[in-house]
Amino acid sequence: PSHDTNTKLLLHLNGTNGGTTITDNSGTGKTVTASGGANTDTSTKKYGSASGEMTTDDDIFTVTSSTDFNFGTGDFTIESWVYSSDWTAVDDKVLWEGRNAANGGNAIFLYDGTGEVWYVYKNASLGQTSSGHMTADTWQHVAWVRASGVSKIYIDGTERASFTDTNTYNFNVNCIIGSDYASSATREFNVS
């Protein structure tokens, strides 16, 4: 997929098997760093040459902080293709996290061990849970879309949650993709 001027981050996650060079294809040139054992994997992929693989809790891709992720109360979309051999693991699987101890946790979007998609705001116990579940050993598309003060969670294009959302989202810290993402892969990660 290509990008438009609204695209703030676009990770195709192509590369060689075990690669750690991650390129932002959005045209904004953000720095993305693979740490722990996060890498590109050519055996589990949706399309292209690879996907981003995370097999332990410490495997993450870190995106350097940018004011591009300060959405305020405006519209945005965070989406990705995801895959896991086990959605019932005890730990949450973090898709996008932008928080630190100083700001109390600006917001995260993650998967629970039950296979539900969760949204959490400012370290609250739970913001919203999807009505649908993820399926093991299947590539699925997940999106968090906010438009005109309403956030929606989609799984494979089907709306699974909708809620009024006038929160201010300023992800002005290093954001992570991964963490607690055991036996999982990500492909085509997009923030716009």
Residue pairs with C-beta under 8 A, 6 or more apart in sequence:
1 10
1 188
1 190
3 10
3 25
3 26
3 27
3 192
4 192
6 192
7 26
7 27
7 28
7 190
7 191
7 192
8 26
8 28
8 30
8 66
8 68
8 69
8 191
8 192
9 24
9 26
9 28
9 30
9 63
9 68
9 69
9 189
9 190
9 191
10 24
10 25
10 26
10 188
10 189
10 190
10 191
11 22
11 23
11 24
11 25
11 32
11 52
11 61
11 177
11 186
11 188
11 189
11 190
12 23
12 25
12 48
12 187
12 188
13 22
13 40
13 48
13 50
13 51
13 52
13 186
13 187
13 188
13 189
14 23
14 40
14 48
14 49
14 50
15 21
15 22
15 39
15 40
15 49
15 50
16 40
16 42
16 49
16 50
17 40
17 41
17 42
17 43
17 50
18 39
18 40
18 41
19 39
19 40
19 50
20 34
20 38
20 39
20 40
22 32
22 33
22 34
22 40
22 52
22 61
23 32
24 30
24 31
24 32
24 63
28 66
28 68
30 63
30 64
30 66
30 68
31 63
31 64
32 61
32 62
32 63
32 64
33 61
33 62
33 64
34 60
34 61
35 58
35 59
35 60
35 61
35 62
36 54
36 56
36 58
36 59
36 60
36 178
37 54
37 55
37 56
37 58
37 59
38 52
38 53
38 54
38 59
38 60
38 61
38 178
39 52
39 53
40 49
40 50
40 51
40 52
40 53
41 50
41 51
41 52
41 53
41 185
42 49
42 50
44 51
44 53
44 83
44 185
45 51
45 185
45 187
46 81
46 83
46 139
46 187
46 188
47 187
48 187
51 81
51 83
51 185
51 186
51 187
52 61
52 177
52 178
52 185
52 186
52 187
52 189
53 59
53 184
53 185
54 60
54 178
54 179
54 181
54 182
54 184
54 185
54 186
55 182
55 183
55 184
56 182
57 91
57 179
57 180
57 181
57 182
58 179
59 178
59 179
59 181
60 176
60 177
60 178
60 179
60 181
61 176
61 177
61 178
62 174
62 175
62 176
63 174
63 175
63 176
63 177
64 174
65 171
65 172
65 173
65 174
65 175
66 172
67 172
69 98
69 169
69 170
69 171
69 172
69 175
69 191
70 169
70 170
70 171
70 172
71 146
71 169
71 170
71 171
72 168
72 169
72 170
73 149
73 166
73 167
73 168
73 169
74 146
75 146
75 147
75 148
76 145
76 146
76 169
76 191
76 192
77 143
77 144
77 145
77 146
77 190
77 191
77 192
78 95
78 96
78 109
78 143
78 144
78 190
78 191
79 141
79 142
79 143
79 144
79 145
79 188
79 189
79 190
80 95
80 141
80 142
80 177
80 186
80 187
80 188
80 189
80 190
81 139
81 140
81 141
81 142
81 186
81 187
81 188
82 93
82 95
82 111
82 134
82 139
82 140
82 141
82 142
82 184
82 185
82 186
82 187
83 137
83 138
83 139
83 140
83 184
83 185
83 186
83 187
84 93
84 111
84 134
84 136
84 137
84 181
84 183
84 184
84 185
85 136
85 137
85 183
85 184
86 136
86 182
86 183
87 93
87 111
87 113
87 114
87 115
87 133
87 134
87 135
87 136
88 113
88 114
88 115
88 136
89 113
89 180
89 182
89 183
90 113
91 113
91 180
91 182
92 110
92 111
92 112
92 113
92 118
92 180
93 110
93 111
93 180
93 181
93 182
93 184
94 108
94 109
94 110
94 111
94 176
94 177
94 178
94 179
94 180
94 181
95 109
95 110
95 111
95 142
95 177
95 186
96 108
96 109
96 144
96 175
96 176
96 177
96 191
97 108
97 109
97 110
97 175
97 176
97 177
97 179
98 106
98 107
98 108
98 169
98 171
98 172
98 173
98 175
98 176
99 105
99 106
99 107
99 108
99 123
99 173
100 173
103 172
103 173
104 122
104 123
105 120
105 122
105 123
106 122
106 169
106 170
106 171
106 172
106 173
107 119
107 120
107 121
107 122
107 167
107 169
107 171
108 119
108 120
109 117
109 118
109 119
109 120
109 144
110 117
110 118
110 120
111 117
111 118
111 134
111 142
112 118
112 129
114 133
115 133
115 134
115 135
115 136
116 129
116 130
116 132
116 133
116 134
117 129
117 130
117 132
117 134
117 142
117 153
117 155
117 160
117 161
118 126
118 127
118 128
118 129
118 130
119 127
119 128
119 129
119 144
119 151
119 153
119 161
120 126
120 127
121 127
121 167
122 167
127 163
128 151
128 153
128 161
128 163
129 161
130 153
130 155
130 160
130 161
131 160
131 161
132 155
132 158
132 160
134 140
134 142
134 155
139 187
140 155
140 156
141 154
141 155
141 156
141 157
142 153
142 154
142 155
143 153
143 154
144 151
144 152
144 153
144 154
145 151
145 152
145 154
146 152
146 165
146 169
149 164
149 165
149 166
150 162
150 163
150 164
150 165
151 161
151 162
151 163
151 164
151 165
152 159
152 161
152 162
152 163
153 159
153 160
153 161
153 162
154 160
177 186
177 189
178 184
178 186
